[in-house]
Amino acid sequence: MLTSKVQAAQSALQSLPLKMPEGFKSKVVVPRIPKLVTREDKAKRLSPSVYAYEMSQTTEERLANTHEIHPPHILELLDMSETTHQKFSALDMDQPFFQPYPSEIVFQNYMPSETYEVPLVLRNNDKIPRLVKVAEEDSIYFKVVSPVDVCNKVAPGMACTFTVLFTPDENKDYIHRLICVTEREKFEVPIRAIGARAILDFPDHIHFPLCPVKCSSQKTLLVRNIGNAEANFQLSTQSPFTVEPPIGTLGVGESMQVTVDFLPTITGDHSQQLLLHYHTGEDVYISLYGASTDVSVRLDKNSVLMEKTYITMANQRTVTILNRSDTIVHYQWKSFATEEEEEQHKLRFHSELQQEEEDEMEQFLIECNADPTLRDRLSLLSRSFQQRRKHLHQDCLAFSDQHIIMEPKEGDIWPNRTAEISIIFKPKEAKLYQHTVYCDVTGREARLPLRIKGEGIGPKLQFNFHQLDMGSIFIGSKHSYEVLVSNKGLIDAPYRLVPPSTAMGLCFSFNPTEGMVPPGASHALEVCFSSDKLGTFSEEFHFTVVGNPQPLSLTFRLSEHVDLLA
């Protein structure tokens, strides 16, 4: 009988200061001196094995394994002048006269219509005899049986035992409380009946073997519901771990697969908790641990110097990625050295995009006030910015440049193999190009930098002279000169005269004013001059050459103008 087991526990509690009689056996083992915990510690985190053990215990086993007691919650202080002549006590006001054991009465693993009982022991903590009684709140499921000597005072250090009876009508949760009344205060003892529970047999610890950084490792668990109720649960954890599925339902005796992924982004040890939350309110914690390290993946060179390359033409060099590890690695060329820099770039771009949207919306509303028919286009404007934000969020910020091209931009390298990357240099201007690109490769925490330097060469045009001294010229006379412009380079050289803006510059005419000189060829320019003004001058003319930042210059000097009438 259940009652006989609890009565044995009750008698054991009442005789705590005494020696147990020889030959006495009880299935309920009660601690002789329960530990009084005066302050609630951090919420205890249950592991799957502890949770399964606690949920599988009977009410008697739960009581026998209760080794801690807590000061009860005082509901109300009473006027001692109305209840006793002993108004003074050695106990502080926040300490009740009686300490209950157990601090919370728990029933579990019960059957409907059966009666279960648990003793409630109230021990006098004061140094003088005190009265105590238990006020029973109305309940059809819980009853309190008082001891025969309930009206007598309890001696210091002695206990008074009440019996709590519980008769459920179904296997579900119940809550109740008992109000204990002493000569100075009222305090409560909570009662909790735990109904049917789901129990998923997760392991307490999940350890991942050492893996390369940025490489995914996973473990698949076969989880069974060994409880007596359907499990509706949620699973969650934190980076670098993920779990699938995040929610689930599992019937009694059924099983399912749960996959835990480990994807570290930095080297070292990683530990987190996998939270298993049951729909009945219990939280269970599974310990996750994994370690990651760098593997032998590197570039065969850290810098590349491209040969000087004419604009509109291309040059190529190669760099090799060496995978000396035992795992497949994935690489991708990036513009930024770290993920933090990428996030800062996205935030800055997002802020600019938001400001642009606000400005355009403000301008659009002004236009709508003038023309109300435009309001239908508001959704189109809003949708366009939504698409741009979505694109920004999904952008992986791979390296992209019109002058330096990496081919392929990403790929996989098998263990102990290499990958050759082509660097294509296509300059658009005659200038120096310098870029640092970063190879983001699984197995390496830091991105591998590659410095690329190249120089673009423009068309090589030159005149057969840079300066011409025109000597003495009569006013009003016309003079013509021939200037040869030659292409000494390997690409076409389009040129164009910059129109002069000075008074003397307007006295010159060029034919043709623009053209294109093929490689190795020459063009003749006819330069005509006529002026009716006296004086000397030095006039410099400029020709722009497509692809060259600096123009070509040609200077004409006049040492003397001669007046025919003089």
Summary of the structure (lengths in Angstrom):
residues: 566
radius of gyration: 45.8
end to end distance: 147.3
largest distance: 153.3
contacts: 1635
relative contact order: 0.08
helix: 16%
strand: 43%
